[in-house]
Amino acid sequence: MNTLEINGLRKEYVDHYTGETIPAIGEVTFSIGEGEFVSVLGPSGCGKTTVLNIVAGFIDHTAGDVLVHGRSVHGPGPDRGVVFQSHALFPWKTVLGNVTFGLRMKGVSRAQREVAAADILELVGLSGFERKYPHELSGGMQQRLGLARVLVNEPEVMLMDEPFASIDAQTRRKLQQDLTEIFEKRRPTVFFVTHDIDEAVFLSDRVVLLSHRPSTVAEIIDIELPRPRIWRETVEDPRFREYTHHIEERLGGGEPDAQAG
């Protein structure tokens, strides 16, 4: 069963100075099955993040449909959780306060909130940091906290917008390994936007390649690498480089840059 369906999605903007209609997303169609990890790659400015923001309900689309378990998306909702590149944490709340905020808004009891938070903080490696504030954490730990805050609410779809783009290479690799281990334990449904080809292949069950703007789906690639995945072992698999080389060729011979897409 598909958790997320994107059918004939189109997005146009109007230039307020000239009145010209500017197509951003030409026509995008793909789906994500329950418990599947799908990454979206494409040239800079192709509309990757725009598609994610439409799925999140942050912006409207011009045409097409976005469905979560058959329900049309009209604005943000608790069935979709977003992990941002910028962490988007409450600086005045502790780690525990950040993680339990959504549960508190749902009316979950304090005892239940704390049990759920303890479980998630253990999962993301933040046990013992419950009373710390975001500014007391490293960038990598802040991103783990952002992930925990979404996971604890058990959304039907987890949307991740280049969550590791602003983190140094060593920490990024560690977080990629952590994320795949979390995915293999919990099997959330993940829509992951990235500009990093290696990251997409390592993490994903499938990779969706978007074309230049106005974007369409150029290709959907099944990543048939065994799980669980360990970085060193996975990248040494000849199929890993076959996938990355193929994607590089489809994207024009090189890795797209890190600008928002």
Number of C-alpha atoms within 10 A of each C-alpha: 9 15 19 23 20 19 16 16 21 22 23 16 14 11 10 8 6 7 9 10 11 13 16 20 28 20 18 20 16 13 19 22 16 17 19 20 23 26 27 25 27 30 24 18 19 22 25 29 19 20 25 20 19 20 28 24 17 14 16 17 21 13 15 14 18 25 17 19 16 11 12 12 18 17 13 16 12 15 15 21 23 27 23 17 16 16 20 13 20 14 12 11 15 19 29 22 20 22 30 25 17 17 20 14 8 10 9 14 10 12 9 13 20 17 11 17 26 19 13 22 24 12 18 20 14 18 15 11 16 16 11 14 19 22 12 13 14 12 19 18 19 21 25 22 27 23 24 25 27 22 25 21 20 15 17 19 28 22 23 21 23 21 24 24 16 13 16 11 11 8 15 18 15 12 20 19 18 17 16 21 19 16 18 15 11 13 14 19 23 27 23 26 25 26 23 19 21 17 18 24 25 21 24 23 21 19 24 24 22 24 23 19 19 19 25 22 19 14 13 15 17 14 18 13 16 10 12 12 16 15 16 8 9 18 16 10 12 9 14 18 15 11 19 20 17 12 23 15 11 17 19 10 11 13 21 19 14 15 10 17 22
